[in-house]
Amino acid sequence: MNRAQHAADTGLISPAARNALQTWLDQQRALKGSADNTLTAYQGDVADFLAFMTVHKGDSQGLGALARITISDMRSWMARTRGSDVGPRSMARKLSAVKAFYRWLAEREGFEPTAVLSTRSPKFQKKLPRPLAIDAAKALIDCVEVQTDRPWVAARDVAVLTLLWGCGLRISEALGLKGADAPLPDVLRIVGKGGKERVVPVLPAARTAIDAYLRECPHPQEPREPLFRAIRGGGLGARAIAQVMANARMQLGLPATATPHAMRHSFATHLLDAGGDLRAIQELLGHASLSTTQAYTAVDTARLMEVYNRAHPKAVG
């Protein structure tokens, strides 16, 4: 039973509101290709909001009642949510989901959603990507190679991390490759978040690493089966790679931010360091918005300012 249905069964969400929420979620999946995890978060956030409004206003929130929500109602919801130890970042995510639902509902039902849409999101400091230095990224790959007594597992882990760093893939994208994708071509067509397709060049080092893994892997490579296999032959999970990196970073004394996703961040940052074009990097990463990619320039700028403040004659003089 999903969260919206649970709230409805306990009388906290009217059938009309529940059906509207489900229709919106279905459209998000069909028209925007939203990922299952995203839809689950949307569902929970909006259902919780609708349930709160029922209790807050004292009656079942049919579509007519939803159209009469005021700014004061919104403030009450935000105060209650923040009082439940919900941080600014999570509060902003919840409000964004509610606004998206209301924007759609208002257009469908023909009411004015200003009270909801004008509610300000709490300010929070965006976490900048934490890329690894080039030497650290190389050391991690070298370290995972000697963490196991199974040569094929060592080759597999090296191949996965090389893909993350060398091609800027998300861990889900790397582990989503199939046997039919090997041997890797010069470019990969990757379907990322929201069903967005992008073309990613494959470095010779990545092809070499995967070829080495395939030579060692004891499990037959079937076209429709995962390219990267777990010990018993099933598909390799992201948690296993995260644990491999956790072990390696402990041995190397690297911070907890040295995760599989940090390898992707490092791909972008190292391209920027080499003079890569921001728009081209956006395409390679599959970011829908250039502003997401611009976070890497903030990392780069922060590092440059650190060097400047440490080394500039006026700073040290």
C-alpha positions as CSV (number, residue, x, y, z in Angstrom):
1,M,0.0,0.0,0.0
2,N,1.4,3.4,-0.9
3,R,1.5,6.4,1.4
4,A,-1.3,8.2,-0.4
5,Q,-3.6,5.2,-0.2
6,H,-2.8,4.7,3.4
7,A,-3.7,8.3,4.2
8,A,-6.9,8.0,2.2
9,D,-7.9,4.8,3.9
10,T,-7.6,6.5,7.3
11,G,-10.0,9.3,6.1
12,L,-7.3,11.9,5.8
13,I,-7.5,12.4,2.1
14,S,-10.7,12.6,0.1
15,P,-11.2,10.2,-2.8
16,A,-11.2,13.2,-5.2
17,A,-7.9,14.5,-3.9
18,R,-6.4,11.0,-3.9
19,N,-7.4,10.4,-7.5
20,A,-6.1,13.8,-8.5
21,L,-2.7,13.0,-6.9
22,Q,-2.5,9.6,-8.6
23,T,-3.4,11.1,-12.0
24,W,-0.7,13.8,-11.6
25,L,1.9,11.1,-10.7
26,D,0.9,9.0,-13.7
27,Q,1.4,12.1,-15.9
28,Q,4.8,12.8,-14.4
29,R,5.8,9.3,-15.2
30,A,4.4,9.2,-18.7
31,L,5.2,12.7,-20.0
32,K,8.4,13.6,-18.1
33,G,9.8,10.2,-17.5
34,S,10.2,10.8,-13.8
35,A,12.2,8.1,-12.0
36,D,10.4,5.8,-9.6
37,N,12.3,7.2,-6.6
38,T,11.3,10.7,-7.6
39,L,7.7,9.7,-7.9
40,T,7.8,8.0,-4.5
41,A,9.1,11.2,-3.0
42,Y,6.5,13.3,-4.7
43,Q,3.7,11.0,-3.6
44,G,4.8,11.0,0.0
45,D,5.3,14.8,0.2
46,V,2.0,15.7,-1.4
47,A,0.0,13.1,0.5
48,D,1.5,14.4,3.8
49,F,0.5,17.9,2.8
50,L,-3.0,16.9,1.9
51,A,-3.4,14.9,5.1
52,F,-2.1,17.9,7.2
53,M,-4.6,20.2,5.5
54,T,-7.5,17.9,6.4
55,V,-6.6,17.9,10.0
56,H,-5.7,21.6,10.0
57,K,-9.0,22.8,8.5
58,G,-11.1,20.1,10.1
59,D,-12.8,18.6,7.1
60,S,-12.1,16.3,4.2
61,Q,-10.1,18.2,1.6
62,G,-12.1,17.7,-1.6
63,L,-10.9,19.6,-4.7
64,G,-13.1,22.6,-3.8
65,A,-11.5,22.9,-0.4
66,L,-8.0,22.6,-1.9
67,A,-8.7,25.6,-4.0
68,R,-9.3,27.7,-0.9
69,I,-6.0,27.1,0.9
70,T,-4.6,30.4,2.2
71,I,-1.1,31.8,2.8
72,S,-1.9,31.3,6.6
73,D,-2.6,27.6,5.9
74,M,0.7,27.3,4.1
75,R,2.6,28.9,7.0
76,S,1.0,26.5,9.4
77,W,2.0,23.5,7.3
78,M,5.6,24.7,7.0
79,A,5.8,25.4,10.7
80,R,4.5,21.9,11.6
81,T,6.8,20.3,9.1
82,R,9.9,22.2,10.2
83,G,8.9,21.3,13.8
84,S,9.3,17.6,12.9
85,D,13.0,18.0,12.5
86,V,12.8,18.5,8.8
87,G,15.8,20.5,7.6
88,P,15.7,23.5,5.1
89,R,16.8,21.3,2.2
90,S,14.1,18.7,2.7
91,M,11.5,21.4,3.4
92,A,12.4,23.0,0.1
93,R,12.0,19.7,-1.7
94,K,8.5,19.1,-0.1
95,L,7.4,22.6,-1.0
96,S,8.6,22.1,-4.6
97,A,6.5,18.9,-4.9
98,V,3.4,20.6,-3.5
99,K,3.8,23.5,-5.9
100,A,4.2,21.3,-8.9
101,F,1.1,19.4,-8.0
102,Y,-0.9,22.6,-7.4
103,R,0.3,24.2,-10.6
104,W,-1.1,21.2,-12.5
105,L,-4.3,20.9,-10.4
106,A,-5.1,24.6,-10.7
107,E,-4.8,24.5,-14.5
108,R,-7.0,21.4,-14.6
109,E,-9.7,22.7,-12.2
110,G,-9.5,26.3,-13.1
111,F,-8.7,28.0,-9.8
112,E,-6.1,30.5,-8.7
113,P,-3.1,28.8,-6.9
114,T,-1.3,32.0,-5.8
115,A,-1.4,31.2,-2.1
116,V,0.5,28.0,-2.6
117,L,2.8,29.1,-5.5
118,S,3.8,32.3,-3.7
119,T,5.0,30.5,-0.6
120,R,8.7,31.1,-0.3
121,S,11.1,28.2,0.0
122,P,13.5,28.2,3.0
123,K,17.0,29.3,2.2
124,F,19.7,26.7,2.5
125,Q,23.3,26.5,1.5
126,K,23.7,24.3,-1.5
127,K,26.2,21.5,-1.1
128,L,28.9,21.8,-3.7
129,P,30.3,18.7,-5.3
130,R,33.3,17.3,-3.5
131,P,35.6,16.1,-6.3
132,L,38.7,14.1,-5.7
133,A,42.2,15.3,-6.7
134,I,43.5,13.4,-9.8
135,D,46.1,11.6,-7.6
136,A,43.4,10.6,-5.2
137,A,41.2,9.2,-7.9
138,K,44.1,7.2,-9.4
139,A,45.0,5.9,-5.9
140,L,41.4,4.8,-5.3
141,I,41.3,2.8,-8.5
142,D,44.7,1.2,-7.7
143,C,43.6,0.4,-4.2
144,V,40.4,-1.4,-5.1
145,E,42.4,-3.6,-7.4
146,V,44.2,-5.2,-4.4
147,Q,41.2,-5.5,-2.0
148,T,40.1,-9.0,-3.1
149,D,41.7,-12.3,-3.8
150,R,39.5,-12.9,-6.8
151,P,41.2,-11.4,-9.9
152,W,37.9,-11.1,-11.8
153,V,36.3,-9.1,-9.0
154,A,39.3,-6.8,-8.8
155,A,39.1,-6.3,-12.6
156,R,35.4,-5.6,-12.3
157,D,35.7,-3.0,-9.6
158,V,38.5,-1.2,-11.5
159,A,36.3,-1.2,-14.6
160,V,33.3,0.3,-12.8
161,L,35.3,3.1,-11.2
162,T,37.2,3.8,-14.4
163,L,33.8,4.3,-16.1
164,L,32.6,6.6,-13.4
165,W,35.7,8.8,-13.6
166,G,36.6,8.5,-17.2
167,C,33.0,8.9,-18.7
168,G,31.2,10.8,-16.0
169,L,28.5,8.1,-15.6
170,R,26.2,7.8,-12.6
171,I,26.6,4.6,-10.7
172,S,23.1,3.5,-11.9
173,E,24.1,4.2,-15.5
174,A,27.3,2.2,-15.3
175,L,25.6,-0.8,-13.6
176,G,22.8,-0.6,-16.1
177,L,25.0,-1.6,-19.0
178,K,24.2,-4.9,-20.5
179,G,26.2,-7.6,-22.0
180,A,25.2,-6.4,-25.5
181,D,27.1,-3.1,-24.8
182,A,30.4,-4.9,-24.8
183,P,32.9,-4.5,-26.3
184,L,32.3,-0.8,-25.6
185,P,32.2,1.4,-28.7
186,D,33.9,4.8,-29.1
187,V,30.8,6.4,-27.8
188,L,28.0,5.2,-25.5
189,R,24.4,6.3,-25.7
190,I,23.3,6.6,-22.1
191,V,19.6,7.1,-21.0
192,G,19.8,9.1,-17.8
193,K,17.4,10.8,-15.5
194,G,14.0,11.6,-16.9
195,G,14.7,9.4,-19.9
196,K,17.1,11.9,-21.3
197,E,19.6,10.4,-23.8
198,R,23.1,11.6,-24.2
199,V,26.2,10.5,-26.1
200,V,29.3,9.9,-24.0
201,P,32.8,9.4,-25.5
202,V,34.5,6.2,-24.1
203,L,38.2,6.6,-23.2
204,P,40.6,3.9,-24.3
205,A,41.4,3.3,-20.6
206,A,37.7,2.5,-19.9
207,R,37.5,0.1,-22.8
208,T,40.8,-1.6,-21.7
209,A,39.5,-2.0,-18.2
210,I,36.2,-3.5,-19.3
211,D,38.0,-5.9,-21.7
212,A,40.2,-7.0,-18.8
213,Y,37.2,-7.6,-16.7
214,L,35.4,-9.6,-19.4
215,R,38.5,-11.8,-19.9
216,E,38.5,-12.7,-16.2
217,C,34.7,-12.9,-15.4
218,P,33.6,-16.5,-14.9
219,H,30.0,-15.8,-15.7
220,P,28.9,-15.9,-19.3
221,Q,28.0,-12.6,-20.8
222,E,24.5,-12.7,-22.1
223,P,23.3,-9.8,-24.2
224,R,20.3,-9.0,-22.0
225,E,22.0,-9.6,-18.7
226,P,23.9,-7.0,-16.7
227,L,27.5,-6.4,-17.9
228,F,28.8,-6.2,-14.3
229,R,28.1,-9.3,-12.2
230,A,28.0,-10.0,-8.5
231,I,29.8,-12.9,-7.0
232,R,27.0,-15.3,-7.6
233,G,26.3,-14.1,-11.1
234,G,23.4,-11.7,-10.6
235,G,23.6,-8.0,-11.4
236,L,26.1,-6.0,-9.4
237,G,24.5,-3.6,-6.9
238,A,25.5,0.0,-6.2
239,R,25.9,-0.8,-2.5
240,A,28.7,-3.3,-3.2
241,I,30.6,-0.6,-5.1
242,A,30.0,1.9,-2.4
243,Q,31.4,-0.5,0.1
244,V,34.5,-1.2,-2.0
245,M,35.2,2.5,-2.2
246,A,34.6,2.9,1.6
247,N,37.2,0.3,2.3
248,A,39.6,1.9,-0.1
249,R,39.2,5.4,1.2
250,M,39.8,4.2,4.8
251,Q,43.1,2.6,3.7
252,L,44.1,5.8,1.9
253,G,42.9,8.2,4.6
254,L,40.4,9.9,2.2
255,P,37.3,11.7,3.5
256,A,33.8,10.2,3.6
257,T,33.0,12.3,0.6
258,A,35.1,9.9,-1.6
259,T,32.1,8.0,-2.9
260,P,31.2,6.5,-6.3
261,H,29.3,9.8,-7.1
262,A,32.5,11.7,-6.3
263,M,34.2,10.0,-9.2
264,R,31.5,11.5,-11.5
265,H,32.1,14.9,-9.9
266,S,35.8,14.5,-10.4
267,F,35.2,13.8,-14.1
268,A,33.5,17.2,-14.5
269,T,36.0,19.1,-12.4
270,H,39.0,17.6,-14.1
271,L,37.6,18.5,-17.5
272,L,37.1,22.1,-16.3
273,D,40.6,22.2,-15.1
274,A,41.8,21.1,-18.5
275,G,39.8,24.0,-20.1
276,G,36.6,22.1,-21.0
277,D,33.6,24.1,-22.1
278,L,30.8,24.3,-19.5
279,R,28.0,23.7,-22.0
280,A,29.8,20.6,-23.4
281,I,30.3,19.2,-19.9
282,Q,26.6,19.8,-19.3
283,E,25.9,17.5,-22.3
284,L,28.3,14.9,-21.2
285,L,26.9,14.7,-17.6
286,G,23.3,14.8,-18.8
287,H,22.3,17.7,-16.6
288,A,18.9,19.2,-17.6
289,S,20.0,22.6,-16.5
290,L,23.2,24.5,-17.0
291,S,22.9,25.8,-13.4
292,T,23.5,22.3,-12.1
293,T,26.8,22.0,-14.1
294,Q,27.8,25.5,-12.9
295,A,28.1,24.1,-9.4
296,Y,31.5,22.7,-10.6
297,T,32.7,26.2,-11.5
298,A,32.0,27.2,-7.9
299,V,34.2,24.3,-6.7
300,D,36.9,25.4,-9.1
301,T,36.6,29.0,-8.1
302,A,36.8,28.1,-4.4
303,R,40.0,26.2,-5.0
304,L,41.5,29.0,-7.0
305,M,40.6,31.5,-4.2
306,E,42.2,29.2,-1.6
307,V,45.4,29.1,-3.7
308,Y,45.3,32.9,-4.2
309,N,44.8,33.6,-0.5
310,R,47.6,31.3,0.4
311,A,50.1,32.3,-2.2
312,H,49.4,35.9,-3.4
313,P,52.2,38.3,-2.1
314,K,49.6,40.7,-0.7
315,A,47.8,37.9,1.2
316,V,51.0,36.6,2.8
317,G,52.8,39.9,3.1
